[in-house]
Amino acid sequence: MFRRKIEQVLLDWKKNKDKMPIVIKGCRQCGKTFSVLDFARKNYGNVVYLDFFLNPQYKSIFDDSLEIDNILVNISTLLPNVRIVPGDTCFVFDEIQDCPRARTSLKFFKIDGRFDVICTGSLLGVSGYRSQDTDDDRFAPVPVGYEKIVEMYPMDFEEWLWTNGIQEAVFRKLEDCLSSLVPVPEVIHRRMTQLLQQYVIVGGMPRAVTTFMETHNIQEVVSVQNAIIEGYKTDMLKYAPQPDKSRIRECFESIPKQLSRENKKFAYAQVRANGRGRDYQGSLQWIEDAGIIRKCYNLEIPELPLDGNAISEQFKVYMADTGLFISMLERETAHDILNGNLFGYKGAIFENLIADIFGKMGRKLYYYRKDSGLEVDFVMRYDGECTLVEVKASSGNVKSTKTILAHPERYHVSRAIKLGNYNIGTSDQITTLPLYMAFLLK
């Protein structure tokens, strides 16, 4: 079993005496169901588990009145062996997007107050939930103000380190090195570099991580990842609006080609010849809402507030999980990464890695690019300041960053971080950090 950050979120939620039902949302197969059930079984005497995807008949529980006593009668009819004890029973509604009325019932569970409810949802952003009433039985009002929504991601790099046995003392040492800007001891540096290299390939999907930890066979890991990708494509056919199904798939399959370009700004013409934003914008949004990709927005100027300076129609697209991105490339890419033979994909791979790490920290992603040639991989708020971030797998020029730093009167930026395959160092206004330290830039 893996240690996941969602466990602490759920523990804090349970301690709240005035808690609302909680909805854990995230992409498919990121570990939501396992984590929720493990938590519920450890912390409650009784667990009532309803999976609306595997057992569609459970939807009938919510067909009539949503009064809690009526729901309890319906549950005990379908599941006569369950025990329901007020104050010591947790209801787990799995894949709640497949039963909108179950989500509507969360309001009444909150008002009733006798039971705790945890829900999971894989496609809550794309499955047609609407706030308004509708005659279509597929839809039901969302219980605004009566649920707590928490985003869960595939395993992040810090969780990956926990899984590989990295102890708290090592984390403290890394934090000390970062705060004092002294090199990481070589033995720690080598081990962290090795674990990062593996994480680039394996990523954070629990099935892929389990396969790697049990077999250390990269080809088996890639097979698992390919199966997950195929599952995503199946979801696109099942849940997407009929007119958009083929466009969504075209957008999704264009991502490796988009990231391999020198100017990685997402180009609809790369999806299909003469493709236009008005034809594909909604399709790309569907993939983002499903938690499969992340957008990284270009800035009008690298200056706080970043969201206020973002250009909504100019963005790059990254896969939300680095391992799934690698599995979409040529089959020998994983082998090339382990041997350092990355050629044209090198920039794309390590940029996607940092997008994975930052995104799973809950950071919004931004970059800066001008037609004049200025380009910075990422821009973020760090330590209260606007900070440039360059990603260089090994060595690399940061000419754009130096130009921006040289003109504070124009750009109002005074610091930059260069992430790459080296130890900690400083030069002028640029701090050099190993790639694996990105997760510490909180």
N, C-alpha and C positions, 0 to 999 in steps of 0.2 A: 504494500500500500504506500502511496506517495503522500507526502505532506503538502497540502495546498493552502494557499492564503484564504480561500473562501471559508475554511474552518473557523478562523478567528472572526470573520465577518458574521457568521452564523451564531457563534458564541456570544458576541456583543449584542446581536439582535435578540437572542433569547433572554438576556438579562434585563432588557427593557420591559418594564411592567405595562407600558402603554403601547406595546408594539403593534404594528399592522402586519397583515399577511405579507410575506416577502416573495418576490418574483426574481428568480435567478435566470437571467437571459444571457445567451451567448451562442456562438456557432455550434453546429452539430458536432458531437463526439469530442467536446473539449473537457469532459469529465463531470458535467453538472449532476447527472443522475447518481453516479457513484458517490460523489461527495455529499450530496444531500441525504441520501439514504443512510450512509455511514454515520453522518451526524445525528439524524433522527433516531436511529436505533441505539446510539450511545447515550442519548440525552432524554429519551421518553420511554415510559413503560409500554406504550402502545403506539404503533405506527399503522396508519391506513394509507395504502399506496394505490393510486389510480393512474395507470398509464393509458392515456387516451389515444395514443398512436397504435399500440399493440392490441388494445382492447376497446374498440370503438363503441361496444355496447355500454360502456360506463357513461357515455354521454347522456344516456336516458335518465340517469340519476338527477339531472338538472333540467329535465324537460318541463316539469310542472312548477309549483311554487318554490321559490328560493328561500323560504323560511328554513332555518337551520334544522329544526326538528323534522321537517318533511324530508330534507336531504338525508338526515341520519336514518330515517325509516327506509328510504330507497337504498342506501348503502347496505344496511343490514339485510335487506331482501336479496340483493345480488351477491353479497359476501357474508353469509351467515356466521362464519367463524371468526370475524374480526371483533375485537373488544374496543369499545369506545368509552373512555373514562374522562369526564371533564377534568381539566387541569393537568392531565398526564397523557394526553393523546395528541399526536402530531399528524395532520393530514398532509400527504405529499401528492400534489397534482402534477404529473409528469407530462411534458409536451402539451402544455395548456393551450397552445395556439390551435390545437385541433378540437377544443371544446370552449368556445367563447363564453357560453353561459356559466361555465365553471369559474371563469375569471370574473364575471359579473357578480357571482356569489361571494367573492372576497369581501365586498362591502358588508354583507350580512354576517359573515364570520367575524368581522371586526366589531360590528355593533353587538353581536351576541356575546363575544368575549370568552367563551368557555374553552376554545380550542386554538392551538397554533396551526398555521397553514404555511407550508413552503411549496412554491410552484417552480417549475422549470419550463423554459420555452426556448426553442432553437430559432424560430423564425418570426418572432413577435413583431419585428419591424416590417415584415413583408406579407403577412398572412391575412391582411384585410380587416384587422380590428378597427373599429370606428367609434368615435366618441358619441355620435348621434344615434338615435334609434333608427331602425330600419326594418322593413318587412321581411328581409331575407334572413332565414334561420341561421345562416352561417355566421352572421354578425350579431354582436350584442354590445351594450354599452360597457366601456372600460370604467372600472371603479376608481375614478380619479379622486385622490385624497384618501383612499382606503387601502393602498398597497405601497410597499417599498420596493423599488426596482434596483437591482444590483447587477452590474455587468460582470460576467465571468469570462476569462480568456483561456486559451490553451496554456499549458504550463509555461511560465516565463523563465528567464535565465536563472534568476535567484532560486526558484523552485527546482530547477534542473541541478543546481549546485547542491541543494539539500539532498536530492535523490542520490547524488554521487558521493554523499558522505562528507561534504565540506563542513567543518565544525565552526561554531560561533567565533572561536578565537581567530580563525582565518578571516572571517568577515570584518572583525574589529581591526585586524592588521591592515587590511585593504583600505578601510576607512581612514585609519591613521596616516597611511602613505598618501592618500588623496588629499587630506586636509593639510598635511605638512609638505606636500609635493616632493617627496623623496622616493627613489626607486623601490619597487616591490622586490623583496628578497628573491633570488633567482629560483630557488626550489618552488616557491609559491607561484612565481611568474610562469614557469614552464608548465606546471599542472593546470593553472587557470587557462593558459593558451590552448592546451590540449582539450580541455573540457569545452571551451568555446568552439573549437574546430568541430567537435562532435555535435554540439548543439546546432550549429549551422545546418548540418545534414539531417539530424533527427528531429529538431524542432520540439514542439510541446504538446502534440496530440498524444493523450495518454496511451493509446494502443501502440503507437510508434515507439514511445519511450519504453513501454513494457517489453516490446519485442527486442529493442536494442539491449536493455539491461539483462534479458534472459539469454540472448543468443550472440550479441555483438556481431551480428551478420547484417551488413548494410543493405544487401540485396533484399533480405526479408523485410527490413524496415521500409525500403522503397516500395515494396509490394503492398504493405499495409497503407502507406501514404497514397498510392495509386487507387486503392479501394475507397479511401475517404474522398478523394477527388471525384471518383465516379459517383459516389453517393451524393455529392454536391450537385453534380450534373442531373442526377435523378430528381433532386429537390427542385431544380430549375424547371423541369418538365411538369412536376406535380403541382407546385405552388404558384408559379409565375402566371400572370395573365396570359391568355392564349396568344394574343398578337405579339407578345414580347418574348416568348420562349426562345425562338431561334436567335434573336438579337442578344439576349442575356448570355447565351452560350458563346456567341461570337465574341462579345466583350471579354468574357472570362478567358477564353482560349487565346486572346491576343496579348495577355499580360506579359508573358516571357519576351515576346517580340518588342513590346513597348519599353520594357526595362533595359533591353540590350542596346537601345538607341542612344546616341551621344546626348541629344537633348531629350530627356526622359519625360517631358510634359506629355500627358496622355493625348494622343491624336486619334480622333475618330476615323480618320482616313486609313489608319493602320488596322482598324477592325475590319473594314471592307473598303475597297477602292471607292473613292468619292463619298465615303461615309460622312454624315453630318451630325452635329451635336443634337439637333432636334429629333433625330431618329433614334439615337442611342443613349441619350442622357438618362432617361428613366430606367433603362436596362442596367446601366452601370450603377445607378443608385440602388437598385434591387440587390445587386451583389454586395454592395457596402452594407446595406441594412441587414443582410443575412450574416454579417460578421466575417466574411471571407476575405475582404480586402480593406485597405485603409487609403484614404486620399491624403495627400500632402500638398498644401496650398502654397502657391507663389505669393510673395509679399510685394506690395507696392513699394515699401521701403522697410528695411530691417530695423524696426522701432516698435517699442511697446505702445499700446497693447497690440499683440500680434494678431489676434482675431479681428480687430478693427482695421488692420492693414492688409488682410488677406484678399486676394483676387479670386472670386468665387468660380470664375470660368477657366482659370489656369491652375492645373494641378497635375501631380504625378500620382501614380497608383502603385501600391505595394501589396503583396500578399500579407495577410495578418499573421501568418505563421511561416517562419523561414524554412522549416522542413518540407512543408507542402509546396513552397516555391521551388525548392531544389528538385522535388519529384516531378515537376512539370517541365524541367529542362531535359537535355539529352541524358540517356540512362547512365552514362559513365561520369556524369558531373560530380557525383559524390566522391568517386575515386580521385578525380582531378583535384578536388578541394583538399583531400587528405595529403596529396602529393604536391600541392602548390601550383598545378598547371591549369590556371583559370582562363588565361587569354582574354578574349573579349568580354566574357561574362563577369570578370573580377569585380568591376565597379558595381554592377547590378546586384551581385550576391551580397556584398558587404554593406551596401546601402540598405538592402532589404533586411539584413540582419539588424541594423541599428533601428530601422523603422519598426521591426518586430519588438525589440527591447523597449523602445520609447513608447510604442503603442500599448503594450501590455502593462506599462506603468500608468496608463491612463492619460498620457500626454497627447495633445493634439499635435499634428505634424505640419511644419511649415518649412519652406525653402526660399531662396532668393535668386532670381535670375533676370537679367536684363539683356536686351538685344545687343547691347554694346559689348557683350562677352563676359560680364560679371556673373559668376554663378557660385553659390554656396549650397552644399548638400542639405543642411538643416539649419534652422534658426529656432532657438528656444529661450524661454525665460529660465534663468538659472541664478540662484543667489540674488534674486530681485533685479537682475540686469538682463538686457537683451544680449544673447550670446550666440556667436556663430559656431557651427559645428561642421568640420570637414571630416570625411571618412576616406582614409587612404589605407588600403590593405597592407601595404608595406611602406615604401617611401612615396613621396608625391609632392608636387608643387601645390602651394596654396596661394597662388598669385592674387586671386580675387579677394580672398580674406585679407591679405596684406594691404591691398588697395583700399578696402573699406576701412580698415583700422587706421590707415594713414590720413583719413579725412574725417575726423570726428565732428567737424563743423557741419558736414553734410549728412553723415549717417548716424551720429550719436551712438556709436558702438565702440566699446573700449576693451573688449575681451573676446577671445576665441579659444576653442578646444579642437585639437586635431587627434582623432582616434585612429589607431593603426596597430600594426604588428611590431610594437616596440614598448619599452618601459616608460616610466614617468620622466618628464623633463619640462623645462620652460625655456622660452626664447622670446624676448620682447613681451608682447601682449598675448602670445599664443602658448597655451598649456598643452603639452603632448601627453596623451594617455593611451594605455593599451586598450584595444577594442573591448576586452572583457569588463572594463570599468564603466561602461556606459550605463549599466543598471544602477550604479551608485549616484548618478547625476539626478538626484531627486529634487 
